[in-house]
Every structure is written in structure tokens, then in C-alpha cells.
Amino acid sequence: MNLNIFTVTLILSIILNSCGTTGSRKGNKAKKKSFTEAVFNADSAYYFTGKQVSFGPRVPGTKAHDECANWLISKLKQYSDTVYIQHFKTKTYDGVTRNGINLIGSINPESPLRVLLLAHWDSRPFADHDPNPENYHKPIDAANDGASGVAVLLELLRQFKLHNPGKGVDVLLVDIEDWGPPDFEKHEYKEENWGLGSQYWAKNPHIQNYQANYGILLDMVGAKNPVFKKEYYSMAYARFVVDMVWQTAKILGYNDIFINKEGGAISDDHIFINKYRKIPTIDIIHLDDKSSNGSFFEYWHTTGDTMDKIDKNTLLVVGKVVGTTVYNY
């Protein structure tokens, strides 16, 4: 396996910077910029996805959840400079108090320049969008909706440990994201019923007064033939981050996957990071108008969200785009 990071010089049509300026100024000449392309091992990310799924549905309060937490902690300790384990209690939509665990692995913890990367690691306890109503009360494997994002972040951490990004990187794995009310119970929609782990962390970060220059959330980033549009709230809260990521994808030749089109508004973990922690954070999420679910990938919140739906090339594309963004911006 080739673990060398190579540097290429490219002519960038848009010069981006972390201060939030977007686009190019009319009349400016194109500038040359050193551009570091991240190395990412798709086989490693695929293995990390399968390992999580092998524990079974990672529903809080179950043995599978506990076993997966222990494994994730071991990986974070292996690939991070510092690891934080955040136990918390929260009430789900049904009024039940549940125990959650947010996990944080940090690279270069002393650096004032920081990037926050996050995904949820729990599994949904209901397959409430399954085509078979008999499966509604079954938990899902969550190969794509959870495990894929975590796997990409673990592989990125592994690479950052091998090839220092020259800035701080914090990988946040949030719990109890997906215990919102099931559709078959017909509850009134409330944003705060979702993303309970990210809500807790945003109000009680692992380091007092924690801040990052920007954040990137990964959600459902492993399915075949993905479509990543510019999610509405990401554009509203952190357009400059969207521009950085989508421009990076274009430079890498992935603009047919990270398409230049705005998508719908998704209430996801990034909402709470933006609202409560004030870190400009975007959501890279599979949004597909052709799906029978209307917006997400075909097997969202069904018993069909299994390992056979995971594609190594998708993991590779997302990993390279996010990793390259971190190295360069």
C-alpha cells in the first residue's frame, strides 16, 4: 500500500480561504497554489464499516452498543493523540432517560487551528421506512446510516496520524442521533427529538469553550452511486465550507458525485453544532430525488441498510475529498 502524500501544483479557478470569502473576483489573475492530495485507503474504511455492523445494531442500551463503543475507543486511542470519552444522559421522544457515549479523538490537541469532523455511531431502533410493516419495530444494521461515516473518519484519523495535517483535527462520534419518533407513531415533528448526542456535546463540549474553524458532518456516505448536493442549512450556516469542499471535489475530479446543485433542508447533527456551538458546520449527506424515500438513499431506515449496499469507491471519494480539504484549508 502506498502511504505517501504527493503534492501537485494546480491552477485554481477559485481561490478559497477560511475567512469565508467565496467565489472569484472579476479581473483577478489565476494564482498557483501548492495543493496536497490526501491518501485514503478504501479497504481499511470498508473493514471499519463491516466491523461496526458485525456487532449488530448499535442501539443504546444493548450489548452490541457497548461492544462497539469499546472497539471504537480502542481505535481512537490507536490513531489519536488524545481521546475523550463523554458519558451523558438524555431523554428520548418517549420520555425515557437513556445513557449515551460521545467519543472524541484529537490530533495535535494544542494547535489553535482546528477542524471538527463528526458522524453518529448509533443505530436506529426502528425500521420505520421498511417496505414490510412487520419490520417496523426491528433495529437496523445501519451500514450506511451511521457506520460508513464513522469508518471514513477512523481511516482519516489513521492517515492524519501517519501524515500530520499541521493543524488540530477533532473527530467526534456522537451517540443517540437516530432515536427520533418513528413514522408509524405519527408524532408532531420536533427538531430537538433528533441528534441528542450532538445537542449534548454542543452545549457541553469535551473541552470548555471549545471552538473550531469549521466542521464537516458525514451521514450516509457509503452507498453505491451516491449524490451529494449542497444541503440547505449547510449553505445557510457555512457556505464558505461548502465552497471549500465542493471545489476540492472538483479539483479531484469528483464533481459528478459532489454535484453543483442545492439540495433540501436536512435536520441533522450539524444544525446543533451551528446553533449551540457556533461552529460553521456542513452536512455531507446522500440526497437522491430518485429514491423511493423521496430524498435519502433507497434503504434509509429499513432492514435493507446492510453491508452489501456499501461501495468502496464511495468511501474512497468521500475520504479523499474530506482529507484533502483538511490538508489544504
Sequence and secondary structure as in RCSB ss.txt:
>XXXX:A:sequence
MNLNIFTVTLILSIILNSCGTTGSRKGNKAKKKSFTEAVFNADSAYYFTGKQVSFGPRVPGTKAHDECANWLISK
LKQYSDTVYIQHFKTKTYDGVTRNGINLIGSINPESPLRVLLLAHWDSRPFADHDPNPENYHKPIDAANDGASGV
AVLLELLRQFKLHNPGKGVDVLLVDIEDWGPPDFEKHEYKEENWGLGSQYWAKNPHIQNYQANYGILLDMVGAKN
PVFKKEYYSMAYARFVVDMVWQTAKILGYNDIFINKEGGAISDDHIFINKYRKIPTIDIIHLDDKSSNGSFFEYW
HTTGDTMDKIDKNTLLVVGKVVGTTVYNY
>XXXX:A:secstr
     EEEEEEESS   TT   S  TT   EEEEEEE    HHHHHHHHHHHHHT    TTSHHHHHHHHHHHHH
HHHH SEEEEEEEEEE TTS EEEEEEEEEEESTT SSEEEEEEE    S  TT SSGGGTTS    IIIIIIHH
HHHHHHHHHHHHS  SSEEEEEEE S S    GGG     GGGS HHHHHHHHS SSTT   SEEEEEES  BSS
  EEE HHHHHHHHHHHHHHHHHHHHHT TTTEEEEE      HHHHIIIII   EEEEEB  TTSTTSSS TTT
TSTT SGGGB HHHHHHHHHHHHHHHHH 
